[in-house]
Amino acid sequence: MADVERIVEHFDHHDAAFMQDPLDSYAVLRERCPVARSDQHGGFWIITTYDDLHEVYFDTDHFSSFIPTIPNSGHGERRFPLTMSDPPEHSLYRQIVQPYFTQSKMAEYEPEIRKRVTALIASFIDRGSADLFWDFARKLPASVIADIMGTPYEDGVRFEDWAHRITQATATEPESAAQAYEEMTEYFLALLADREAAPRGDLITLLVQATVDDRPLSDEERVMFCILIMMAGFDTTSSFIGSMLWWLAEHPDQRARLVADPSLIPAAVDELLRCFPPGSPARVMKKDTELRGQQLREGDPVLLLTASANRDDTIFEQADEVIFERKPNKHLGFGMGIHRCLGMHLARMESEIALQEILRRLPDYELLPGTIVEWSHGQIWGPRNLPVTFAPRIS
């Protein structure tokens, strides 16, 4: 049993060694200190249980979304219009892009996503080996969000670099994270100017033409919208697809069930999202409140540990077990309340298609013997390498 005082005082989601296997520590916190305060990064609160996260998601009077990361990821005073806004402003911003991410709209992308998945698998299937994170999970969401936004597909490499510097280097190399924001700002300003001169049927054009409160969006609002959608549509989805493929590599018996009965795949994706949610959002206190006997003060940062709440055994029976048939499965993998993930239908569809095609084409994949899988740290969590072998096939 981990030492609760050490976990509480020195809890650091940017500690790479800790984030390699944090789940036992999360369980200790849920049981013995469900609302805890860490002394890292200037001090912040950690909320670990399902009921408490659920309460925070809906309590916008006390908990503001004005900070997206702990510590600040380099965006300075600039705000992401969706994730850093509270009612009533939030709904004004969300209604701009909501029509682009409905379930029916996302269904239009299904044939192209399947084509992309098939092409990615074809690029390595004859080798008999691949890194399913870098060769597959990382590339798929980058190409899909590029299509939706209207950015060149070849710029996916730049997205990868920016995402790494913002999500992984925030605490250790803040100057690099800040520089990544500057580079993205310059990049998207150029694309926005291009769409202003020559509109297309993409999301960047939508932002150029959008209004809020009967005024056009400012350049800063447009740029921060672009950065948010690129990051949210790319980094979280790739992390989850990596986690899903890793778990199935570690549990070949469960993978065999899905190969034999693909109708289980949607439920399997949902259950694996419960167990391995990629994101832990942040909040900041708008005013003082008490939670489980702890006094949270105005201005205090708060980290919502989704991966802990989703394994809360007061809500989920056999919470640490992956059970494909779990019903109901009201996990918090996509959040709750007004900030429920805008791209949830896209992420779910990408993950299901990815798993369908991987299991159809590479049903025998297994981790390369001796592999140590490295997990990311920060508020986006997932494996960052997944070397596998399989029987070579003709693409």
matplotlib code that plots the C-alpha trace (Angstrom):
import matplotlib.pyplot as plt

x = [0.0, 1.5, 2.1, -0.8, 1.0, 3.8, 1.3, -0.7, 2.1, 4.2, 1.5, 2.8, 1.0, 4.1, 6.4, 7.1, 8.0, 4.8, 2.6, 4.0, 1.6, -0.5, -3.6, -2.7, -2.0, -5.3, -7.0, -5.3, -6.4, -10.0, -10.1, -8.1, -8.0, -10.4, -9.9, -6.2, -3.8, -0.4, 2.5, 3.7, 3.5, 2.6, -0.1, -3.3, -6.2, -6.8, -10.3, -10.5, -14.0, -16.8, -19.4, -17.1, -16.1, -19.7, -20.5, -17.6, -18.6, -22.1, -21.1, -20.0, -20.8, -17.8, -15.5, -14.4, -12.9, -10.7, -7.5, -7.0, -3.7, -1.7, 0.7, 0.0, 0.9, 2.5, -0.6, -0.1, -3.2, -4.7, -7.9, -9.3, -12.9, -14.6, -12.5, -11.7, -15.2, -18.1, -21.9, -23.3, -20.3, -19.6, -22.8, -22.2, -18.8, -20.0, -22.9, -20.4, -18.8, -21.3, -23.0, -19.6, -19.4, -22.8, -23.2, -24.9, -22.1, -19.4, -21.0, -20.2, -16.5, -16.8, -15.8, -12.8, -11.7, -11.9, -9.9, -7.2, -7.1, -6.7, -4.0, -2.0, -2.2, -1.2, 2.0, 3.4, 1.5, 4.0, 6.9, 5.5, 6.3, 5.3, 5.0, 1.2, 1.5, 3.8, 2.9, -0.9, -2.5, -0.6, -1.1, -4.8, -6.3, -3.8, -5.0, -8.7, -8.5, -6.5, -9.4, -12.0, -10.0, -8.6, -4.9, -2.4, -2.1, 1.7, 1.6, 0.8, 4.5, 4.3, 1.1, 3.0, 5.8, 3.6, 1.4, 4.4, 5.9, 2.6, 1.4, 4.7, 7.1, 4.8, 6.4, 10.0, 10.5, 7.9, 9.8, 9.5, 5.7, 5.3, 7.3, 5.0, 2.0, 3.8, 4.6, 0.9, -0.3, 1.8, 0.7, -3.0, -3.0, -1.6, -4.3, -7.1, -5.9, -5.9, -9.5, -10.5, -9.3, -10.5, -13.2, -13.5, -15.9, -13.8, -13.7, -11.1, -13.4, -16.3, -14.3, -13.4, -17.1, -18.4, -19.8, -20.4, -22.7, -23.3, -19.6, -16.9, -14.5, -11.2, -8.0, -7.0, -10.3, -10.0, -6.4, -7.2, -10.2, -7.9, -5.3, -7.9, -9.6, -6.2, -5.0, -8.2, -8.9, -5.4, -3.6, -6.4, -7.7, -4.2, -3.5, -6.7, -6.2, -2.7, -4.1, -6.8, -4.3, -1.9, -4.4, -5.6, -2.0, -1.6, -4.9, -4.9, -7.9, -10.1, -8.7, -9.7, -13.3, -13.4, -11.9, -14.6, -17.4, -16.8, -20.3, -18.7, -16.3, -18.4, -19.0, -15.4, -14.2, -16.6, -15.3, -11.7, -12.4, -13.7, -10.5, -8.0, -9.5, -6.8, -7.6, -7.7, -9.2, -8.4, -10.6, -10.0, -12.0, -14.3, -15.2, -14.6, -16.3, -16.0, -15.7, -15.4, -14.2, -11.5, -11.6, -11.0, -10.2, -10.9, -8.1, -7.0, -6.3, -8.1, -7.2, -10.0, -8.6, -10.8, -8.8, -9.4, -13.1, -13.8, -12.4, -14.5, -15.9, -18.8, -20.1, -18.7, -18.8, -15.4, -14.1, -10.6, -11.8, -12.4, -15.9, -17.1, -20.7, -20.8, -24.3, -24.9, -21.5, -21.9, -18.1, -16.6, -14.2, -15.9, -16.6, -20.0, -22.1, -21.5, -18.0, -18.8, -16.4, -17.4, -15.6, -16.9, -18.7, -15.6, -13.3, -15.6, -16.0, -12.2, -11.5, -14.1, -13.0, -9.3, -10.0, -12.2, -9.6, -6.6, -8.3, -9.4, -5.9, -3.6, -5.6, -2.3, -0.4, 1.6, 4.0, 7.7, 9.2, 11.1, 9.2, 8.9, 5.9, 6.5, 3.5, 3.0, 2.7, 0.8, -3.0, -3.0, -2.2, -1.5, 1.4, 4.1, 5.5, 3.8, 6.2, 4.4, 5.0, 2.6, 2.5, 3.4, 0.7, 0.3, -1.4]
y = [0.0, 3.3, 5.9, 8.3, 11.3, 11.1, 10.7, 13.7, 16.1, 15.3, 14.3, 15.4, 14.4, 15.7, 13.1, 10.6, 7.8, 8.3, 8.3, 5.0, 3.3, 5.7, 3.6, 2.1, 5.6, 6.8, 4.0, 5.1, 8.7, 7.7, 5.6, 7.8, 11.3, 11.8, 15.6, 16.2, 19.1, 18.7, 21.1, 20.8, 23.6, 26.2, 24.0, 22.6, 20.4, 16.8, 15.4, 11.7, 10.2, 9.9, 11.7, 14.6, 15.0, 14.8, 17.6, 19.8, 19.4, 20.8, 23.4, 26.3, 28.8, 27.7, 25.9, 27.9, 26.5, 29.5, 27.4, 24.4, 23.1, 22.9, 24.6, 27.1, 25.4, 28.4, 30.1, 33.1, 35.3, 34.0, 32.0, 29.0, 30.1, 26.8, 25.2, 28.5, 30.0, 29.7, 30.3, 32.3, 33.0, 29.3, 28.5, 31.4, 29.9, 26.3, 26.9, 28.2, 24.8, 22.4, 21.7, 20.6, 17.8, 16.3, 12.5, 12.8, 15.1, 12.8, 9.9, 11.6, 11.1, 7.4, 6.2, 8.5, 7.5, 3.8, 4.5, 6.3, 3.4, 0.9, 2.9, 3.2, -0.5, -1.2, 0.9, -1.6, -4.9, -6.6, -5.9, -8.1, -5.4, -1.8, 0.7, 0.9, 4.2, 6.1, 4.3, 4.2, 5.7, 9.0, 9.4, 8.6, 11.4, 13.9, 13.2, 13.2, 16.5, 18.0, 17.1, 18.7, 21.8, 22.2, 22.0, 20.2, 16.5, 16.8, 19.2, 16.4, 16.2, 19.8, 19.0, 16.1, 18.4, 21.1, 18.6, 17.0, 20.4, 21.6, 18.5, 16.9, 19.8, 22.3, 21.7, 20.9, 23.2, 26.0, 28.2, 25.4, 25.2, 28.9, 28.9, 26.2, 28.5, 31.2, 28.9, 27.7, 31.3, 32.2, 29.0, 29.5, 33.2, 32.5, 29.9, 32.2, 34.9, 32.5, 31.5, 35.1, 35.6, 32.3, 30.6, 26.8, 24.3, 23.7, 24.5, 27.3, 29.1, 28.7, 30.5, 33.3, 33.8, 33.2, 35.8, 35.9, 38.4, 40.0, 40.7, 38.8, 36.6, 38.4, 37.0, 35.8, 33.9, 32.3, 31.2, 29.8, 28.0, 26.4, 25.4, 23.9, 21.8, 20.7, 19.6, 18.1, 16.2, 14.9, 14.3, 12.8, 10.5, 9.1, 8.6, 6.6, 4.5, 3.7, 2.7, 0.5, -1.4, -1.8, -3.4, -5.8, -6.7, -7.5, -9.5, -11.8, -13.8, -10.7, -9.6, -13.0, -12.4, -9.3, -11.0, -13.7, -11.3, -7.8, -6.7, -6.4, -3.6, -0.5, -1.7, -2.7, 0.8, 2.4, 0.2, 0.7, 4.5, 4.1, 2.4, 4.5, 7.9, 10.1, 13.5, 15.0, 18.5, 21.4, 24.0, 27.1, 28.2, 31.2, 31.5, 29.6, 26.3, 23.2, 19.7, 16.7, 18.8, 20.6, 24.4, 25.3, 29.0, 31.4, 31.2, 27.6, 25.3, 22.0, 18.8, 16.4, 12.8, 11.2, 7.9, 7.7, 8.6, 6.0, 3.3, 4.3, 1.0, 2.8, 3.4, 0.6, -3.0, -4.7, -1.2, -2.4, -5.1, -4.5, -5.9, -5.4, -6.1, -3.5, -1.8, 0.9, 2.5, 6.2, 6.9, 10.3, 9.7, 12.5, 14.7, 15.9, 19.1, 22.0, 21.0, 17.4, 16.7, 18.4, 15.8, 12.7, 11.3, 11.7, 10.1, 7.2, 6.6, 6.8, 4.4, 1.9, 1.9, 1.7, -1.4, -3.1, -2.8, -3.7, -6.8, -7.7, -7.3, -8.0, -10.3, -11.9, -8.8, -8.9, -6.7, -7.1, -9.3, -7.3, -4.0, -1.4, 0.7, 4.4, 6.4, 10.1, 12.4, 15.6, 15.9, 13.7, 10.1, 7.2, 5.0, 6.6, 3.5, 0.3, -2.0, -5.1, -8.1, -10.1, -12.4, -10.4, -10.1, -8.7, -5.3]
z = [0.0, -1.0, 1.7, 1.5, 3.0, 0.4, -2.4, -1.2, -0.5, -3.6, -6.1, -9.5, -12.7, -14.6, -12.9, -15.7, -13.2, -11.2, -14.3, -15.6, -13.2, -11.1, -10.6, -7.2, -5.9, -7.2, -5.3, -2.1, -2.5, -3.2, 0.0, 2.4, 1.0, -1.8, -1.9, -1.5, -1.8, -3.5, -2.9, -6.5, -9.1, -6.6, -4.9, -6.3, -5.3, -6.5, -6.8, -7.2, -6.8, -9.3, -7.3, -6.6, -10.2, -11.2, -8.8, -10.0, -13.7, -13.0, -10.3, -12.6, -9.7, -7.7, -10.3, -13.3, -16.5, -16.8, -16.5, -18.8, -17.4, -14.2, -14.5, -17.3, -20.6, -22.1, -23.5, -21.2, -20.9, -24.1, -23.6, -25.4, -26.2, -25.3, -22.6, -20.8, -20.6, -18.2, -18.7, -20.4, -22.6, -23.1, -25.0, -27.4, -28.4, -28.5, -30.8, -33.4, -33.9, -32.5, -35.9, -37.2, -34.6, -34.4, -34.6, -38.1, -39.3, -38.1, -39.9, -43.2, -42.4, -41.8, -45.3, -45.4, -41.9, -42.8, -46.0, -43.9, -41.4, -44.2, -45.8, -42.6, -41.9, -45.5, -45.0, -42.5, -42.8, -45.0, -42.6, -39.8, -37.2, -36.4, -33.6, -33.3, -31.5, -33.8, -37.1, -36.4, -33.3, -33.7, -37.4, -37.7, -35.6, -37.1, -40.6, -39.7, -37.8, -40.7, -43.0, -40.8, -40.1, -43.7, -42.8, -45.1, -44.2, -44.3, -41.5, -39.1, -38.1, -36.9, -34.9, -33.2, -32.2, -30.9, -29.0, -27.3, -26.3, -24.8, -23.0, -22.0, -21.6, -19.7, -16.3, -17.4, -20.4, -20.1, -22.6, -25.2, -24.6, -24.9, -28.1, -29.5, -28.9, -30.8, -33.7, -33.8, -33.7, -36.7, -38.5, -38.0, -38.7, -42.1, -42.8, -41.5, -43.8, -46.7, -46.0, -45.7, -49.2, -50.6, -48.5, -48.5, -46.9, -43.8, -40.2, -40.5, -43.0, -40.6, -37.9, -40.3, -41.0, -37.5, -35.1, -31.4, -29.8, -33.2, -33.8, -35.7, -33.8, -33.1, -34.5, -31.1, -30.7, -34.1, -33.5, -30.0, -31.5, -34.1, -31.5, -29.2, -31.9, -33.3, -29.8, -28.6, -31.9, -32.1, -28.8, -26.7, -29.4, -30.3, -26.6, -26.1, -29.3, -28.0, -24.6, -26.2, -28.4, -25.6, -23.2, -25.9, -26.6, -22.9, -22.9, -26.0, -24.7, -24.7, -28.1, -29.4, -28.2, -30.3, -33.3, -33.0, -32.4, -33.8, -32.6, -29.1, -30.4, -29.6, -26.0, -25.7, -26.8, -24.3, -21.4, -22.3, -22.4, -18.8, -17.7, -19.7, -20.2, -21.8, -20.2, -16.7, -16.9, -14.6, -12.9, -10.8, -7.8, -8.5, -4.8, -1.6, -0.9, 1.2, -0.3, 1.9, 4.8, 2.8, 2.4, -1.3, -1.7, -4.5, -7.0, -6.1, -9.1, -9.1, -11.0, -11.9, -12.0, -14.5, -14.5, -10.8, -10.8, -13.5, -11.3, -8.2, -6.9, -5.2, -8.7, -10.8, -9.7, -10.2, -11.2, -12.0, -14.3, -18.0, -18.7, -22.2, -21.3, -18.5, -18.4, -17.5, -18.2, -17.2, -17.2, -17.3, -20.2, -22.2, -19.2, -18.1, -18.1, -20.5, -21.2, -22.3, -25.1, -28.3, -30.4, -28.6, -31.6, -33.8, -31.2, -30.6, -34.4, -35.0, -32.1, -33.3, -36.9, -35.8, -33.7, -36.3, -38.9, -36.7, -35.5, -39.0, -40.5, -37.6, -35.3, -34.0, -33.1, -29.8, -28.0, -29.0, -26.2, -23.6, -24.4, -21.7, -22.7, -21.8, -20.7, -21.1, -18.2, -17.6, -18.2, -21.3, -20.5, -22.8, -24.0, -26.2, -27.8, -28.8, -30.8, -32.0, -34.2, -36.3, -39.3, -42.4, -44.9, -48.4, -48.2]

ax = plt.figure().add_subplot(projection="3d")
ax.plot(x, y, z, "-o")
ax.set_aspect("equal")
plt.show()
